[in-house]
Amino acid sequence: TRDDMICQITDSGISVFSKGEPVQNIDIDTSFMMNSYANEKTDPKYRVNINDYDFDGYFDLFIPQSDDEYNVFGKFLRFNPTTNLFEEWEALSGINTYTTSSKDDGTISAVVYKDEIEYEEKTYQWKVTNEETGEKELRLISKKKQFRFDASSDGTYNIYIDYYEYTDGVETVVKREKVTIDENGVITGAEEVPIDWLL
């Protein structure tokens, strides 16, 4: 539920209502979400997410379809104001994981975890490619990557965070931080270090 929109999950799909009126019955597999509810997975990632992912003033949908130990994957549907229907969204099909959006800077971000420490967070922005039609293209503009390195025989290691920027598809590492950890293994902060090697 968000504002006046409600998504009702059934065994056969998702029924969308706006201001109490039916909008669309979406034929999609809901077994993963139904099982998640049954197993008391209450994280919002496991629900239908109603969000304006392309900042056109209309809510779109992210529908969870599967997960692993650390991530939730699914399908994005874009609301087409011409047809008044939610449609499959090719532009976001390559992301296919739970995503947040920021209207302030017009970006969307997706985090994919490798384990409890290592992850990549990618941030995208829409770029207008045709002023007349308003056609837009989703472009990767930055990435944050946290990873282990300098592992020793006693099982200890250092944790680093690399920050990337993208210009016309070209990747540049712009900053590196070394994560500081207390004696209990809890991350307490990070300090910037020179970029004198690359993975």
C-alpha positions as CSV (number, residue, x, y, z in Angstrom):
1,T,0.0,0.0,0.0
2,R,1.2,3.5,-0.8
3,D,-0.9,6.7,-0.9
4,D,-4.1,5.7,-2.7
5,M,-2.6,2.5,-4.4
6,I,-3.1,-1.0,-3.0
7,C,-1.6,-4.2,-4.4
8,Q,-3.5,-7.3,-3.4
9,I,-1.5,-10.6,-3.7
10,T,-3.4,-13.7,-4.6
11,D,-2.4,-17.2,-5.7
12,S,-2.9,-16.2,-9.4
13,G,-1.3,-12.8,-9.5
14,I,-1.5,-9.2,-8.2
15,S,-4.6,-7.0,-8.2
16,V,-3.9,-3.3,-8.3
17,F,-6.4,-0.8,-6.9
18,S,-6.2,3.0,-7.0
19,K,-8.6,5.1,-4.8
20,G,-10.5,1.9,-4.2
21,E,-11.1,1.3,-7.9
22,P,-9.5,-1.7,-9.8
23,V,-6.7,-0.8,-12.1
24,Q,-5.2,-4.0,-13.3
25,N,-4.9,-7.7,-12.6
26,I,-1.2,-8.6,-13.2
27,D,-0.6,-12.2,-14.2
28,I,2.6,-13.0,-12.4
29,D,4.0,-15.8,-10.2
30,T,3.4,-14.8,-6.5
31,S,4.4,-18.1,-4.9
32,F,7.7,-16.7,-3.6
33,M,5.9,-13.8,-1.8
34,M,3.2,-16.1,-0.5
35,N,5.9,-18.4,0.9
36,S,7.8,-15.5,2.4
37,Y,4.7,-14.3,4.3
38,A,4.1,-17.8,5.5
39,N,7.6,-18.0,6.8
40,E,7.2,-14.6,8.5
41,K,9.8,-12.8,6.4
42,T,8.7,-9.2,7.2
43,D,11.5,-7.2,5.6
44,P,10.0,-4.7,3.1
45,K,12.1,-6.3,0.3
46,Y,9.8,-9.3,0.3
47,R,6.7,-7.2,-0.4
48,V,5.5,-5.6,-3.6
49,N,7.4,-2.2,-3.7
50,I,5.4,0.8,-5.0
51,N,7.9,3.5,-6.1
52,D,8.4,6.0,-8.9
53,Y,11.6,4.6,-10.3
54,D,11.8,6.9,-13.3
55,F,10.5,10.0,-11.7
56,D,7.7,10.6,-14.2
57,G,5.1,11.2,-11.5
58,Y,3.6,7.7,-11.7
59,F,4.2,4.8,-9.3
60,D,6.0,1.7,-10.7
61,L,6.3,-1.7,-9.1
62,F,9.0,-4.1,-8.0
63,I,7.7,-7.6,-7.5
64,P,9.9,-10.1,-5.6
65,Q,10.4,-13.4,-7.3
66,S,13.4,-15.1,-5.5
67,D,16.1,-14.6,-3.0
68,D,19.4,-16.0,-1.7
69,E,21.0,-15.6,1.7
70,Y,21.6,-11.9,1.3
71,N,19.5,-10.5,-1.6
72,V,16.0,-10.4,-3.0
73,F,15.5,-10.5,-6.8
74,G,12.4,-9.7,-8.8
75,K,10.8,-7.9,-11.8
76,F,10.2,-4.3,-12.4
77,L,6.9,-3.1,-14.0
78,R,6.5,0.5,-15.3
79,F,3.2,2.3,-15.3
80,N,2.5,3.4,-18.8
81,P,0.2,6.6,-18.6
82,T,-0.8,6.1,-22.2
83,T,-2.3,2.6,-21.6
84,N,-2.9,3.1,-17.8
85,L,-1.3,-0.3,-17.3
86,F,1.8,-1.7,-15.7
87,E,4.1,-3.2,-18.3
88,E,7.4,-5.2,-18.2
89,W,10.3,-2.9,-18.0
90,E,13.3,-3.7,-20.2
91,A,15.4,-0.8,-19.0
92,L,15.5,-2.2,-15.4
93,S,15.6,-5.8,-16.3
94,G,19.4,-5.9,-15.9
95,I,19.2,-4.7,-12.3
96,N,16.5,-7.3,-11.2
97,T,17.2,-6.7,-7.4
98,Y,15.5,-4.6,-4.7
99,T,16.2,-1.0,-5.5
100,T,15.7,2.4,-3.7
101,S,15.2,5.7,-5.4
102,S,16.1,9.3,-4.5
103,K,13.8,12.0,-6.0
104,D,16.2,14.7,-4.7
105,D,19.0,13.8,-7.2
106,G,17.0,11.6,-9.6
107,T,18.9,8.4,-8.9
108,I,18.2,4.8,-8.1
109,S,20.5,2.5,-6.2
110,A,20.8,-1.3,-5.9
111,V,23.0,-3.2,-3.5
112,V,24.0,-6.8,-4.1
113,Y,25.7,-8.6,-1.2
114,K,28.2,-11.4,-1.7
115,D,28.2,-12.2,2.1
116,E,27.9,-10.3,5.4
117,I,30.8,-8.1,4.5
118,E,31.4,-7.9,0.8
119,Y,28.9,-6.0,-1.4
120,E,28.5,-3.7,-4.4
121,E,26.2,-0.7,-4.4
122,K,25.5,0.7,-7.9
123,T,23.8,4.0,-8.5
124,Y,22.0,4.9,-11.8
125,Q,20.6,8.0,-13.3
126,W,18.2,8.6,-16.1
127,K,19.6,10.5,-19.1
128,V,17.2,12.1,-21.7
129,T,18.3,10.8,-25.1
130,N,15.5,12.4,-27.2
131,E,14.2,15.8,-26.2
132,E,11.2,15.6,-28.5
133,T,9.9,12.3,-27.3
134,G,11.2,12.5,-23.7
135,E,12.9,9.1,-24.2
136,K,15.3,8.3,-21.4
137,E,18.1,5.9,-20.8
138,L,19.3,4.5,-17.5
139,R,23.0,5.0,-17.0
140,L,25.4,3.8,-14.3
141,I,27.0,6.8,-12.7
142,S,28.8,5.4,-9.6
143,K,29.6,2.3,-7.6
144,K,30.7,1.6,-4.0
145,K,32.4,-1.8,-3.5
146,Q,33.3,-3.2,0.0
147,F,35.7,-6.1,0.0
148,R,38.2,-8.2,2.0
149,F,41.9,-8.0,1.2
150,D,45.3,-8.8,2.8
151,A,44.1,-12.0,4.3
152,S,46.6,-13.7,6.5
153,S,47.2,-17.3,7.6
154,D,45.6,-16.6,11.0
155,G,42.3,-15.7,9.3
156,T,42.5,-12.0,9.8
157,Y,42.0,-9.6,6.9
158,N,41.5,-5.9,6.1
159,I,38.3,-4.5,4.7
160,Y,38.4,-1.7,2.0
161,I,35.8,0.3,0.2
162,D,36.5,1.5,-3.3
163,Y,34.4,4.3,-4.9
164,Y,34.0,4.4,-8.6
165,E,32.6,7.0,-11.0
166,Y,31.5,6.5,-14.6
167,T,31.7,8.9,-17.5
168,D,30.4,7.8,-20.9
169,G,30.7,4.2,-19.7
170,V,34.4,4.6,-18.6
171,E,35.1,3.5,-15.0
172,T,37.4,5.4,-12.7
173,V,38.3,4.6,-9.1
174,V,38.1,8.0,-7.3
175,K,38.6,7.1,-3.6
176,R,39.6,4.2,-1.3
177,E,38.8,3.8,2.3
178,K,40.1,1.2,4.8
179,V,37.4,0.2,7.3
180,T,38.3,0.3,11.0
181,I,37.1,-2.5,13.2
182,D,37.1,-2.7,17.0
183,E,38.2,-5.7,19.1
184,N,34.8,-7.3,18.8
185,G,34.8,-7.2,15.0
186,V,32.3,-4.4,14.8
187,I,32.9,-1.8,12.0
188,T,33.4,1.6,13.7
189,G,34.4,3.8,10.7
190,A,36.7,4.2,7.7
191,E,39.7,6.2,6.8
192,E,40.8,7.3,3.3
193,V,44.0,5.6,2.0
194,P,46.0,5.9,-1.2
195,I,44.9,4.0,-4.3
196,D,48.3,2.2,-4.9
197,W,46.9,-1.1,-6.2
198,L,43.8,-2.3,-8.0
199,L,42.0,-5.6,-8.0
